[in-house]
Amino acid sequence: MPNLKIHAEDWESYQKVEEIFEQTRILKRQLELDVGRWSFVVFGPKGPEHTVVREGCAIHLKIDDSLIYIAAVGDPDKVGERGMPIEEFAQEKLPPELNGLEIFQIDPVRPLNIYEKWTGPHPSEAVESILENFKDKNTAVIETPDERYWSLSVLKYLNECDRFFPDILTEALKKGEFPFQENFSPLSAKIH
C-alpha cells in the first residue's frame, strides 16, 4: 500500500500540512472509478464572504502535455532523493509557507488538471450548494479549510484513493513484477 511522505524545509510548513490534512473533509467520493482518472471538486473559503471552487482531475498512466510521472517512490530521509515539488503537483502559485515542500510515495504522483475555477457561494451555504450541484456527477467533493491550500486537500484525497485502489503498473514495478509476459535479455537486466 502507498505510504504518503512529505518533506518540508521547516517545522512550521510540516505543521501546516498536518493541520490542512486534519481539517480537510471528503464529502463525496467518486461513485464509479474511471480508469486512470480521479475527478474532483475542491472548495474552501477565501475570507469571510466568498468561497473559491475548483473543478479538475488527476490523471495517471497518460501523458497530457506534461512531464511523465510514473511514481515518486523514494524516502525523504535518504540523502539525495528528491520528491515531487508541490508547485509541480498543483501547477499553480501557492502560499509561501509551502515553498520547498516535496511529495513522496504517491502511486503515481501526477500533476493536477484544473478545468474551471470560480467564486462560489457564501461559506455558510457552500457545502449544501456544491453537493447539490455535483450530486449526479461521478466526481469527488472535497472541502478544504482555506482555498489557498486546496492542493493539500486534494493530495489527502488522492492518497486515500491510492491506498484503497492502487495503480496496477506502479504496484507491479515496486514488487519487481510486470503485468505482462515478456523475456528480458541479461543485458537489459543489468541496465535496469
N, C-alpha and C positions, 0 to 999 in steps of 0.2 A: 504494500500500500504506500502511496506517496506520503512524504513527510515534509510539510512546508517548513522552510527555514528562511529567516530574514537576517541579513547583515546590515547593521546601521552604523554610521560613523560615530554616533554618540548615544549615550543612555537616554536622553530626552526623546530622540527620534524613535528609539525602540519602544519606549513607554507610550508614545503617541500611537504607534501601530497596534500595540496591545489594547489600548483604550478604544480605538476605532473598531477592532475586531469584536470586542465585548459588546459594544453598543450597536453594531450592525444587526438589523433584523431582516431575515429572509422570509418575506411574507407569502411568497408563492414560488414553487419550483416549476420547471417545465413539466407538462403533463405527459409528453412523449419525448423520448430522446431522439434528436436529429443526429444522424451520423456526422461526426466531425464538427458539430456546431452547437454552441451553448448560447442561446438568445437570452437577453436580459433587458430590464428597465431598472435603472437605479436613480433614486431621487433623494434629495435632502434639502434642508433649509439653507437659504442664503440670507442671513439676517432674520429679523423677526417677522417680516411681511411676505417674503417670497420663497418659493421652492424652485430648485433647478432640477429638471428631469432630463435624463439621457437614455436614449434607446440604442442598443447596439448588440454586438455578439463577439464571442471569442471563437476563432476558427482554428482547428488543428488538422494535421495531415493534408494541408492545402496551402499553397503559396499565393497570396494576394498582393502582388507588387511590394513585397516587403522581404526583409531578411528571413531566412528559414530558421525556425526554432523547433528542433525535434524534442529536446528536453534540456533542462538546466539541472542535470543531476550532478551534484557536487556537494562539497562540505565547506561552509564558510569558515570553519576552524582550521582548515589546511591552508598553509601559506601559498599564495599564487593562484588559488582557484577563485574564479570570479563568477558571480551570478548574473542574472539579467537585471540591468538598471531599471528602476521603477519608471523612469522617464520614457524608456523604450516600450515598456509594458502599457502604460497609459496613453502614450503618444499625445500628450497634452502637457502644458505648463502646470506644475504642481507647487504646493506651498514649499517655501524654502526649507522647512524642517524635515522634508522628505528627501532632500538632495543627498545623493550618495547611497540611498537605500538599494540593496540588491536582493533579488529573489532567487532562492534555490529550491530545487526538487519539486517542481510542479510538472505534472505529466500531461501534455507538454506545455511549457511556458509559451504563450502565444500573445502577440500584441492584440490589443482590443480595437475593434472597429466600432466607432460611434456614428450611427446614421443620422440621428437627429438630437438636437439639444434645444430645449425651450424652457421658458419660465412657466412654472405650474401654479397651482392654486396656493392659497394661504397655507402655511404649515399645519394649522389645525384641521384643515379639510383634505390634505394631500393623500393620506393613506386610503381613505374611503374612495376618493375620486379616481386615483390611479388604479386601485384594484378593480373598480367598476369598468374603467376603460380597457383593461387588459384581461378581463375575466375569461373571454373566449379565445384568447391567443395563447399559443404554445410558447410562452415567454415567462422567465423568472421575474419576480418583482422584488427588488432589494431596497430597503430603506437605510440610508447612511445618516449618521448623526450630524454631518456637516458636508455640504456638497463639494467642498474643496478636497475631501478625502474619498471621493467616490470610488477611485481605483482600488483602494484598500478594501472597501466593502465588496467590490466585485471579486477581488482576489480571495477573500474569505469564501464566497460562494463557489468559485471555481475549485478551490481546494477541497471543499466538501464533495463536489461532483467527481473530482479525480479520485477521492478516497473510495467512493461508492461505485463509480463506473470508470475504472481505469482504462486508459488507452491501450489497445491491443499491441500496437507496434512498440511503444516505449517499454511496456511490461516485458515483451519478448527480448528487447535489446538489453534490458537490465539483467535478465536471467541468462543471457547468452544463448537464447533460443530464438529461432526465426519462425514466423508463421507460414513458411513456405519450405518445400523440399528442394534443396539445391546442394550440390557438392562444391566445395571451395578448394582451390589448389593450395598446397603447402605455402606457396609464396604469398598468397593473399592473406593467409592466417598470420604470417609474420608482420605484414604491413598493418593489420588492424589489431 
